[in-house]
Amino acid sequence: MKTKGSLDTERGTRLDKLGDWECSNRSRGKYLKWESNYELLCKFYEREGHCDVTTRHVENETKLEDWLKRQRD
């Protein structure tokens, strides 16, 4: 994702000529976040023996129950 000052103009222009390159970047970020949350759930399961994550539980600074609920929907 582009943020102000993070990419010089020439490089940004060259990438823009290729099309919507930011979309792929966002998609990759979502994929990596999903993988990260999945790994957290696996660790929780290994430790606790179940996937019944409570609302208040935070795993590695992530509200794992919120993510898990979205997967169940």
PyMOL Python script that loads the backbone (N, CA, C, O; Angstrom):
from pymol import cmd

cmd.read_pdbstr("""\
ATOM      1  N   MET A   1       0.842  -1.168   0.000  1.00  0.00           N
ATOM      2  CA  MET A   1       0.000   0.000   0.000  1.00  0.00           C
ATOM      3  C   MET A   1       0.890   1.235   0.000  1.00  0.00           C
ATOM      4  O   MET A   1       1.887   1.296   0.720  1.00  0.00           O
ATOM      5  N   LYS A   2       0.529   2.193  -0.795  1.00  0.00           N
ATOM      6  CA  LYS A   2       1.292   3.436  -0.840  1.00  0.00           C
ATOM      7  C   LYS A   2       0.942   4.295   0.368  1.00  0.00           C
ATOM      8  O   LYS A   2      -0.227   4.433   0.728  1.00  0.00           O
ATOM      9  N   THR A   3       1.948   4.856   0.975  1.00  0.00           N
ATOM     10  CA  THR A   3       1.735   5.858   2.017  1.00  0.00           C
ATOM     11  C   THR A   3       2.572   7.055   1.633  1.00  0.00           C
ATOM     12  O   THR A   3       3.584   6.920   0.945  1.00  0.00           O
ATOM     13  N   LYS A   4       2.159   8.212   2.070  1.00  0.00           N
ATOM     14  CA  LYS A   4       2.826   9.445   1.692  1.00  0.00           C
ATOM     15  C   LYS A   4       4.312   9.382   2.015  1.00  0.00           C
ATOM     16  O   LYS A   4       4.719   9.139   3.152  1.00  0.00           O
ATOM     17  N   GLY A   5       5.105   9.610   0.976  1.00  0.00           N
ATOM     18  CA  GLY A   5       6.540   9.648   1.161  1.00  0.00           C
ATOM     19  C   GLY A   5       7.231   8.297   1.164  1.00  0.00           C
ATOM     20  O   GLY A   5       8.450   8.239   1.328  1.00  0.00           O
ATOM     21  N   SER A   6       6.497   7.215   0.990  1.00  0.00           N
ATOM     22  CA  SER A   6       7.120   5.907   1.083  1.00  0.00           C
ATOM     23  C   SER A   6       7.674   5.406  -0.239  1.00  0.00           C
ATOM     24  O   SER A   6       8.445   4.447  -0.260  1.00  0.00           O
ATOM     25  N   LEU A   7       7.296   6.038  -1.341  1.00  0.00           N
ATOM     26  CA  LEU A   7       7.723   5.579  -2.656  1.00  0.00           C
ATOM     27  C   LEU A   7       8.035   6.792  -3.505  1.00  0.00           C
ATOM     28  O   LEU A   7       7.221   7.709  -3.616  1.00  0.00           O
ATOM     29  N   ASP A   8       9.220   6.797  -4.106  1.00  0.00           N
ATOM     30  CA  ASP A   8       9.541   7.974  -4.915  1.00  0.00           C
ATOM     31  C   ASP A   8       8.642   8.016  -6.147  1.00  0.00           C
ATOM     32  O   ASP A   8       8.106   6.992  -6.571  1.00  0.00           O
ATOM     33  N   THR A   9       8.484   9.199  -6.713  1.00  0.00           N
ATOM     34  CA  THR A   9       7.551   9.448  -7.811  1.00  0.00           C
ATOM     35  C   THR A   9       7.825   8.568  -9.016  1.00  0.00           C
ATOM     36  O   THR A   9       6.896   8.003  -9.594  1.00  0.00           O
ATOM     37  N   GLU A  10       9.070   8.445  -9.398  1.00  0.00           N
ATOM     38  CA  GLU A  10       9.409   7.641 -10.584  1.00  0.00           C
ATOM     39  C   GLU A  10       8.980   6.190 -10.411  1.00  0.00           C
ATOM     40  O   GLU A  10       8.390   5.604 -11.319  1.00  0.00           O
ATOM     41  N   ARG A  11       9.266   5.620  -9.275  1.00  0.00           N
ATOM     42  CA  ARG A  11       8.900   4.220  -9.037  1.00  0.00           C
ATOM     43  C   ARG A  11       7.389   4.056  -8.988  1.00  0.00           C
ATOM     44  O   ARG A  11       6.847   3.084  -9.514  1.00  0.00           O
ATOM     45  N   GLY A  12       6.715   4.999  -8.361  1.00  0.00           N
ATOM     46  CA  GLY A  12       5.257   4.955  -8.306  1.00  0.00           C
ATOM     47  C   GLY A  12       4.643   5.035  -9.686  1.00  0.00           C
ATOM     48  O   GLY A  12       3.696   4.310  -9.989  1.00  0.00           O
ATOM     49  N   THR A  13       5.171   5.903 -10.521  1.00  0.00           N
ATOM     50  CA  THR A  13       4.686   6.049 -11.897  1.00  0.00           C
ATOM     51  C   THR A  13       4.899   4.762 -12.686  1.00  0.00           C
ATOM     52  O   THR A  13       4.011   4.321 -13.415  1.00  0.00           O
ATOM     53  N   ARG A  14       6.059   4.172 -12.539  1.00  0.00           N
ATOM     54  CA  ARG A  14       6.347   2.922 -13.251  1.00  0.00           C
ATOM     55  C   ARG A  14       5.395   1.812 -12.826  1.00  0.00           C
ATOM     56  O   ARG A  14       4.917   1.049 -13.665  1.00  0.00           O
ATOM     57  N   LEU A  15       5.116   1.717 -11.535  1.00  0.00           N
ATOM     58  CA  LEU A  15       4.177   0.700 -11.058  1.00  0.00           C
ATOM     59  C   LEU A  15       2.759   0.995 -11.529  1.00  0.00           C
ATOM     60  O   LEU A  15       2.020   0.076 -11.882  1.00  0.00           O
ATOM     61  N   ASP A  16       2.373   2.267 -11.539  1.00  0.00           N
ATOM     62  CA  ASP A  16       1.034   2.651 -11.994  1.00  0.00           C
ATOM     63  C   ASP A  16       0.794   2.242 -13.442  1.00  0.00           C
ATOM     64  O   ASP A  16      -0.334   1.917 -13.813  1.00  0.00           O
ATOM     65  N   LYS A  17       1.838   2.253 -14.261  1.00  0.00           N
ATOM     66  CA  LYS A  17       1.709   1.847 -15.663  1.00  0.00           C
ATOM     67  C   LYS A  17       1.331   0.375 -15.799  1.00  0.00           C
ATOM     68  O   LYS A  17       0.778  -0.032 -16.821  1.00  0.00           O
ATOM     69  N   LEU A  18       1.622  -0.414 -14.784  1.00  0.00           N
ATOM     70  CA  LEU A  18       1.294  -1.839 -14.804  1.00  0.00           C
ATOM     71  C   LEU A  18      -0.161  -2.119 -14.442  1.00  0.00           C
ATOM     72  O   LEU A  18      -0.647  -3.235 -14.626  1.00  0.00           O
ATOM     73  N   GLY A  19      -0.840  -1.126 -13.938  1.00  0.00           N
ATOM     74  CA  GLY A  19      -2.239  -1.310 -13.551  1.00  0.00           C
ATOM     75  C   GLY A  19      -2.415  -1.112 -12.058  1.00  0.00           C
ATOM     76  O   GLY A  19      -1.662  -0.374 -11.422  1.00  0.00           O
ATOM     77  N   ASP A  20      -3.414  -1.778 -11.507  1.00  0.00           N
ATOM     78  CA  ASP A  20      -3.762  -1.619 -10.090  1.00  0.00           C
ATOM     79  C   ASP A  20      -2.879  -2.512  -9.226  1.00  0.00           C
ATOM     80  O   ASP A  20      -3.331  -3.521  -8.684  1.00  0.00           O
ATOM     81  N   TRP A  21      -1.631  -2.128  -9.110  1.00  0.00           N
ATOM     82  CA  TRP A  21      -0.671  -2.924  -8.347  1.00  0.00           C
ATOM     83  C   TRP A  21      -0.943  -2.920  -6.852  1.00  0.00           C
ATOM     84  O   TRP A  21      -0.528  -3.840  -6.148  1.00  0.00           O
ATOM     85  N   GLU A  22      -1.640  -1.889  -6.351  1.00  0.00           N
ATOM     86  CA  GLU A  22      -1.944  -1.831  -4.921  1.00  0.00           C
ATOM     87  C   GLU A  22      -2.916  -2.930  -4.512  1.00  0.00           C
ATOM     88  O   GLU A  22      -2.830  -3.445  -3.397  1.00  0.00           O
ATOM     89  N   CYS A  23      -3.828  -3.292  -5.385  1.00  0.00           N
ATOM     90  CA  CYS A  23      -4.814  -4.323  -5.075  1.00  0.00           C
ATOM     91  C   CYS A  23      -4.123  -5.631  -4.714  1.00  0.00           C
ATOM     92  O   CYS A  23      -4.472  -6.276  -3.725  1.00  0.00           O
ATOM     93  N   SER A  24      -3.161  -6.010  -5.506  1.00  0.00           N
ATOM     94  CA  SER A  24      -2.428  -7.240  -5.231  1.00  0.00           C
ATOM     95  C   SER A  24      -1.716  -7.162  -3.888  1.00  0.00           C
ATOM     96  O   SER A  24      -1.658  -8.143  -3.146  1.00  0.00           O
ATOM     97  N   ASN A  25      -1.180  -5.997  -3.587  1.00  0.00           N
ATOM     98  CA  ASN A  25      -0.493  -5.801  -2.329  1.00  0.00           C
ATOM     99  C   ASN A  25      -1.463  -5.971  -1.159  1.00  0.00           C
ATOM    100  O   ASN A  25      -1.133  -6.626  -0.170  1.00  0.00           O
ATOM    101  N   ARG A  26      -2.652  -5.387  -1.269  1.00  0.00           N
ATOM    102  CA  ARG A  26      -3.664  -5.538  -0.218  1.00  0.00           C
ATOM    103  C   ARG A  26      -4.084  -6.986  -0.086  1.00  0.00           C
ATOM    104  O   ARG A  26      -4.222  -7.493   1.027  1.00  0.00           O
ATOM    105  N   SER A  27      -4.290  -7.659  -1.206  1.00  0.00           N
ATOM    106  CA  SER A  27      -4.689  -9.064  -1.179  1.00  0.00           C
ATOM    107  C   SER A  27      -3.634  -9.906  -0.480  1.00  0.00           C
ATOM    108  O   SER A  27      -3.961 -10.787   0.316  1.00  0.00           O
ATOM    109  N   ARG A  28      -2.385  -9.639  -0.772  1.00  0.00           N
ATOM    110  CA  ARG A  28      -1.302 -10.378  -0.134  1.00  0.00           C
ATOM    111  C   ARG A  28      -1.298 -10.111   1.368  1.00  0.00           C
ATOM    112  O   ARG A  28      -1.078 -11.022   2.166  1.00  0.00           O
ATOM    113  N   GLY A  29      -1.543  -8.860   1.747  1.00  0.00           N
ATOM    114  CA  GLY A  29      -1.596  -8.527   3.171  1.00  0.00           C
ATOM    115  C   GLY A  29      -2.714  -9.261   3.886  1.00  0.00           C
ATOM    116  O   GLY A  29      -2.535  -9.736   5.007  1.00  0.00           O
ATOM    117  N   LYS A  30      -3.867  -9.357   3.241  1.00  0.00           N
ATOM    118  CA  LYS A  30      -4.988 -10.090   3.837  1.00  0.00           C
ATOM    119  C   LYS A  30      -4.656 -11.566   3.969  1.00  0.00           C
ATOM    120  O   LYS A  30      -4.983 -12.196   4.975  1.00  0.00           O
ATOM    121  N   TYR A  31      -4.003 -12.117   2.948  1.00  0.00           N
ATOM    122  CA  TYR A  31      -3.611 -13.519   2.986  1.00  0.00           C
ATOM    123  C   TYR A  31      -2.642 -13.769   4.144  1.00  0.00           C
ATOM    124  O   TYR A  31      -2.796 -14.732   4.896  1.00  0.00           O
ATOM    125  N   LEU A  32      -1.648 -12.894   4.279  1.00  0.00           N
ATOM    126  CA  LEU A  32      -0.668 -13.064   5.339  1.00  0.00           C
ATOM    127  C   LEU A  32      -1.306 -12.915   6.710  1.00  0.00           C
ATOM    128  O   LEU A  32      -0.933 -13.624   7.644  1.00  0.00           O
ATOM    129  N   LYS A  33      -2.264 -12.003   6.845  1.00  0.00           N
ATOM    130  CA  LYS A  33      -2.959 -11.820   8.120  1.00  0.00           C
ATOM    131  C   LYS A  33      -3.770 -13.069   8.455  1.00  0.00           C
ATOM    132  O   LYS A  33      -3.787 -13.512   9.604  1.00  0.00           O
ATOM    133  N   TRP A  34      -4.447 -13.639   7.444  1.00  0.00           N
ATOM    134  CA  TRP A  34      -5.226 -14.856   7.670  1.00  0.00           C
ATOM    135  C   TRP A  34      -4.305 -15.978   8.138  1.00  0.00           C
ATOM    136  O   TRP A  34      -4.611 -16.687   9.097  1.00  0.00           O
ATOM    137  N   GLU A  35      -3.183 -16.129   7.457  1.00  0.00           N
ATOM    138  CA  GLU A  35      -2.219 -17.172   7.823  1.00  0.00           C
ATOM    139  C   GLU A  35      -1.710 -16.974   9.253  1.00  0.00           C
ATOM    140  O   GLU A  35      -1.576 -17.933  10.013  1.00  0.00           O
ATOM    141  N   SER A  36      -1.433 -15.737   9.602  1.00  0.00           N
ATOM    142  CA  SER A  36      -0.957 -15.424  10.944  1.00  0.00           C
ATOM    143  C   SER A  36      -2.005 -15.788  11.994  1.00  0.00           C
ATOM    144  O   SER A  36      -1.684 -16.392  13.018  1.00  0.00           O
ATOM    145  N   ASN A  37      -3.254 -15.417  11.735  1.00  0.00           N
ATOM    146  CA  ASN A  37      -4.328 -15.731  12.677  1.00  0.00           C
ATOM    147  C   ASN A  37      -4.561 -17.237  12.769  1.00  0.00           C
ATOM    148  O   ASN A  37      -4.832 -17.760  13.849  1.00  0.00           O
ATOM    149  N   TYR A  38      -4.456 -17.928  11.642  1.00  0.00           N
ATOM    150  CA  TYR A  38      -4.599 -19.380  11.640  1.00  0.00           C
ATOM    151  C   TYR A  38      -3.518 -20.026  12.511  1.00  0.00           C
ATOM    152  O   TYR A  38      -3.801 -20.941  13.283  1.00  0.00           O
ATOM    153  N   GLU A  39      -2.292 -19.549  12.383  1.00  0.00           N
ATOM    154  CA  GLU A  39      -1.195 -20.068  13.202  1.00  0.00           C
ATOM    155  C   GLU A  39      -1.455 -19.814  14.693  1.00  0.00           C
ATOM    156  O   GLU A  39      -1.165 -20.666  15.533  1.00  0.00           O
ATOM    157  N   LEU A  40      -1.999 -18.645  15.010  1.00  0.00           N
ATOM    158  CA  LEU A  40      -2.339 -18.351  16.402  1.00  0.00           C
ATOM    159  C   LEU A  40      -3.390 -19.330  16.919  1.00  0.00           C
ATOM    160  O   LEU A  40      -3.304 -19.807  18.050  1.00  0.00           O
ATOM    161  N   LEU A  41      -4.381 -19.623  16.079  1.00  0.00           N
ATOM    162  CA  LEU A  41      -5.418 -20.576  16.472  1.00  0.00           C
ATOM    163  C   LEU A  41      -4.816 -21.971  16.674  1.00  0.00           C
ATOM    164  O   LEU A  41      -5.188 -22.671  17.616  1.00  0.00           O
ATOM    165  N   CYS A  42      -3.912 -22.371  15.818  1.00  0.00           N
ATOM    166  CA  CYS A  42      -3.249 -23.672  15.968  1.00  0.00           C
ATOM    167  C   CYS A  42      -2.492 -23.750  17.287  1.00  0.00           C
ATOM    168  O   CYS A  42      -2.562 -24.758  17.990  1.00  0.00           O
ATOM    169  N   LYS A  43      -1.777 -22.694  17.618  1.00  0.00           N
ATOM    170  CA  LYS A  43      -1.047 -22.655  18.887  1.00  0.00           C
ATOM    171  C   LYS A  43      -2.000 -22.719  20.067  1.00  0.00           C
ATOM    172  O   LYS A  43      -1.739 -23.416  21.047  1.00  0.00           O
ATOM    173  N   PHE A  44      -3.116 -21.985  19.970  1.00  0.00           N
ATOM    174  CA  PHE A  44      -4.135 -22.013  21.021  1.00  0.00           C
ATOM    175  C   PHE A  44      -4.663 -23.433  21.185  1.00  0.00           C
ATOM    176  O   PHE A  44      -4.779 -23.933  22.304  1.00  0.00           O
ATOM    177  N   TYR A  45      -4.984 -24.082  20.058  1.00  0.00           N
ATOM    178  CA  TYR A  45      -5.518 -25.443  20.093  1.00  0.00           C
ATOM    179  C   TYR A  45      -4.514 -26.419  20.714  1.00  0.00           C
ATOM    180  O   TYR A  45      -4.885 -27.253  21.540  1.00  0.00           O
ATOM    181  N   GLU A  46      -3.259 -26.312  20.320  1.00  0.00           N
ATOM    182  CA  GLU A  46      -2.230 -27.189  20.875  1.00  0.00           C
ATOM    183  C   GLU A  46      -2.107 -27.022  22.387  1.00  0.00           C
ATOM    184  O   GLU A  46      -1.915 -27.997  23.114  1.00  0.00           O
ATOM    185  N   ARG A  47      -2.216 -25.797  22.848  1.00  0.00           N
ATOM    186  CA  ARG A  47      -2.073 -25.497  24.268  1.00  0.00           C
ATOM    187  C   ARG A  47      -3.322 -25.864  25.064  1.00  0.00           C
ATOM    188  O   ARG A  47      -3.225 -26.429  26.153  1.00  0.00           O
ATOM    189  N   GLU A  48      -4.524 -25.534  24.506  1.00  0.00           N
ATOM    190  CA  GLU A  48      -5.771 -25.682  25.255  1.00  0.00           C
ATOM    191  C   GLU A  48      -6.547 -26.954  24.912  1.00  0.00           C
ATOM    192  O   GLU A  48      -7.361 -27.417  25.712  1.00  0.00           O
ATOM    193  N   GLY A  49      -6.302 -27.523  23.726  1.00  0.00           N
ATOM    194  CA  GLY A  49      -6.999 -28.742  23.330  1.00  0.00           C
ATOM    195  C   GLY A  49      -8.375 -28.506  22.738  1.00  0.00           C
ATOM    196  O   GLY A  49      -9.138 -29.456  22.560  1.00  0.00           O
ATOM    197  N   HIS A  50      -8.710 -27.257  22.429  1.00  0.00           N
ATOM    198  CA  HIS A  50     -10.002 -26.910  21.823  1.00  0.00           C
ATOM    199  C   HIS A  50      -9.888 -25.566  21.113  1.00  0.00           C
ATOM    200  O   HIS A  50      -8.874 -24.875  21.216  1.00  0.00           O
ATOM    201  N   CYS A  51     -10.952 -25.210  20.387  1.00  0.00           N
ATOM    202  CA  CYS A  51     -10.983 -23.917  19.678  1.00  0.00           C
ATOM    203  C   CYS A  51     -12.080 -23.016  20.215  1.00  0.00           C
ATOM    204  O   CYS A  51     -12.551 -22.124  19.508  1.00  0.00           O
ATOM    205  N   ASP A  52     -12.490 -23.235  21.445  1.00  0.00           N
ATOM    206  CA  ASP A  52     -13.527 -22.423  22.072  1.00  0.00           C
ATOM    207  C   ASP A  52     -12.890 -21.180  22.693  1.00  0.00           C
ATOM    208  O   ASP A  52     -12.731 -21.086  23.910  1.00  0.00           O
ATOM    209  N   VAL A  53     -12.535 -20.243  21.839  1.00  0.00           N
ATOM    210  CA  VAL A  53     -11.837 -19.033  22.267  1.00  0.00           C
ATOM    211  C   VAL A  53     -12.860 -18.055  22.852  1.00  0.00           C
ATOM    212  O   VAL A  53     -13.871 -17.750  22.219  1.00  0.00           O
ATOM    213  N   THR A  54     -12.591 -17.575  24.048  1.00  0.00           N
ATOM    214  CA  THR A  54     -13.512 -16.639  24.688  1.00  0.00           C
ATOM    215  C   THR A  54     -13.363 -15.237  24.101  1.00  0.00           C
ATOM    216  O   THR A  54     -12.336 -14.907  23.507  1.00  0.00           O
ATOM    217  N   THR A  55     -14.388 -14.428  24.274  1.00  0.00           N
ATOM    218  CA  THR A  55     -14.427 -13.069  23.735  1.00  0.00           C
ATOM    219  C   THR A  55     -13.272 -12.220  24.245  1.00  0.00           C
ATOM    220  O   THR A  55     -12.718 -11.428  23.483  1.00  0.00           O
ATOM    221  N   ARG A  56     -12.906 -12.357  25.467  1.00  0.00           N
ATOM    222  CA  ARG A  56     -11.869 -11.511  26.061  1.00  0.00           C
ATOM    223  C   ARG A  56     -10.453 -12.016  25.819  1.00  0.00           C
ATOM    224  O   ARG A  56      -9.484 -11.326  26.138  1.00  0.00           O
ATOM    225  N   HIS A  57     -10.329 -13.202  25.264  1.00  0.00           N
ATOM    226  CA  HIS A  57      -8.993 -13.782  25.076  1.00  0.00           C
ATOM    227  C   HIS A  57      -8.211 -13.037  23.989  1.00  0.00           C
ATOM    228  O   HIS A  57      -8.725 -12.771  22.902  1.00  0.00           O
ATOM    229  N   VAL A  58      -6.971 -12.712  24.305  1.00  0.00           N
ATOM    230  CA  VAL A  58      -6.070 -12.074  23.351  1.00  0.00           C
ATOM    231  C   VAL A  58      -4.859 -12.985  23.192  1.00  0.00           C
ATOM    232  O   VAL A  58      -4.213 -13.366  24.168  1.00  0.00           O
ATOM    233  N   GLU A  59      -4.574 -13.317  21.965  1.00  0.00           N
ATOM    234  CA  GLU A  59      -3.439 -14.180  21.635  1.00  0.00           C
ATOM    235  C   GLU A  59      -2.458 -13.359  20.808  1.00  0.00           C
ATOM    236  O   GLU A  59      -2.775 -12.960  19.688  1.00  0.00           O
ATOM    237  N   ASN A  60      -1.280 -13.107  21.347  1.00  0.00           N
ATOM    238  CA  ASN A  60      -0.259 -12.332  20.636  1.00  0.00           C
ATOM    239  C   ASN A  60      -0.818 -11.004  20.126  1.00  0.00           C
ATOM    240  O   ASN A  60      -0.624 -10.650  18.963  1.00  0.00           O
ATOM    241  N   GLU A  61      -1.497 -10.287  20.980  1.00  0.00           N
ATOM    242  CA  GLU A  61      -2.085  -8.971  20.692  1.00  0.00           C
ATOM    243  C   GLU A  61      -3.214  -9.027  19.655  1.00  0.00           C
ATOM    244  O   GLU A  61      -3.549  -8.007  19.052  1.00  0.00           O
ATOM    245  N   THR A  62      -3.795 -10.201  19.446  1.00  0.00           N
ATOM    246  CA  THR A  62      -4.882 -10.379  18.489  1.00  0.00           C
ATOM    247  C   THR A  62      -6.101 -10.928  19.198  1.00  0.00           C
ATOM    248  O   THR A  62      -6.009 -11.887  19.963  1.00  0.00           O
ATOM    249  N   LYS A  63      -7.270 -10.299  18.934  1.00  0.00           N
ATOM    250  CA  LYS A  63      -8.527 -10.817  19.473  1.00  0.00           C
ATOM    251  C   LYS A  63      -8.945 -11.994  18.592  1.00  0.00           C
ATOM    252  O   LYS A  63      -9.699 -11.841  17.632  1.00  0.00           O
ATOM    253  N   LEU A  64      -8.441 -13.149  18.943  1.00  0.00           N
ATOM    254  CA  LEU A  64      -8.599 -14.341  18.129  1.00  0.00           C
ATOM    255  C   LEU A  64     -10.057 -14.735  17.954  1.00  0.00           C
ATOM    256  O   LEU A  64     -10.426 -15.259  16.903  1.00  0.00           O
ATOM    257  N   GLU A  65     -10.880 -14.500  18.943  1.00  0.00           N
ATOM    258  CA  GLU A  65     -12.294 -14.867  18.856  1.00  0.00           C
ATOM    259  C   GLU A  65     -12.998 -14.081  17.765  1.00  0.00           C
ATOM    260  O   GLU A  65     -13.857 -14.633  17.078  1.00  0.00           O
ATOM    261  N   ASP A  66     -12.661 -12.809  17.583  1.00  0.00           N
ATOM    262  CA  ASP A  66     -13.259 -12.000  16.515  1.00  0.00           C
ATOM    263  C   ASP A  66     -12.951 -12.595  15.149  1.00  0.00           C
ATOM    264  O   ASP A  66     -13.834 -12.711  14.299  1.00  0.00           O
ATOM    265  N   TRP A  67     -11.707 -12.966  14.947  1.00  0.00           N
ATOM    266  CA  TRP A  67     -11.297 -13.567  13.666  1.00  0.00           C
ATOM    267  C   TRP A  67     -11.993 -14.914  13.462  1.00  0.00           C
ATOM    268  O   TRP A  67     -12.493 -15.203  12.375  1.00  0.00           O
ATOM    269  N   LEU A  68     -12.021 -15.722  14.500  1.00  0.00           N
ATOM    270  CA  LEU A  68     -12.622 -17.041  14.400  1.00  0.00           C
ATOM    271  C   LEU A  68     -14.126 -16.940  14.106  1.00  0.00           C
ATOM    272  O   LEU A  68     -14.668 -17.736  13.339  1.00  0.00           O
ATOM    273  N   LYS A  69     -14.783 -15.969  14.713  1.00  0.00           N
ATOM    274  CA  LYS A  69     -16.210 -15.774  14.462  1.00  0.00           C
ATOM    275  C   LYS A  69     -16.451 -15.431  13.002  1.00  0.00           C
ATOM    276  O   LYS A  69     -17.404 -15.933  12.405  1.00  0.00           O
ATOM    277  N   ARG A  70     -15.606 -14.580  12.408  1.00  0.00           N
ATOM    278  CA  ARG A  70     -15.756 -14.241  10.984  1.00  0.00           C
ATOM    279  C   ARG A  70     -15.558 -15.467  10.098  1.00  0.00           C
ATOM    280  O   ARG A  70     -16.179 -15.569   9.040  1.00  0.00           O
ATOM    281  N   GLN A  71     -14.708 -16.391  10.511  1.00  0.00           N
ATOM    282  CA  GLN A  71     -14.497 -17.606   9.729  1.00  0.00           C
ATOM    283  C   GLN A  71     -15.713 -18.518   9.801  1.00  0.00           C
ATOM    284  O   GLN A  71     -16.021 -19.235   8.849  1.00  0.00           O
ATOM    285  N   ARG A  72     -16.392 -18.486  10.926  1.00  0.00           N
ATOM    286  CA  ARG A  72     -17.572 -19.351  11.118  1.00  0.00           C
ATOM    287  C   ARG A  72     -18.803 -18.817  10.401  1.00  0.00           C
ATOM    288  O   ARG A  72     -19.709 -19.586  10.078  1.00  0.00           O
ATOM    289  N   ASP A  73     -18.849 -17.520  10.148  1.00  0.00           N
ATOM    290  CA  ASP A  73     -20.026 -16.900   9.502  1.00  0.00           C
ATOM    291  C   ASP A  73     -20.180 -17.330   8.061  1.00  0.00           C
ATOM    292  O   ASP A  73     -21.114 -16.899   7.385  1.00  0.00           O
TER     293      ASP A  73
END
""", "prot")
cmd.dss("prot")
cmd.show_as("cartoon", "prot")
cmd.util.cbc("prot")
cmd.orient("prot")
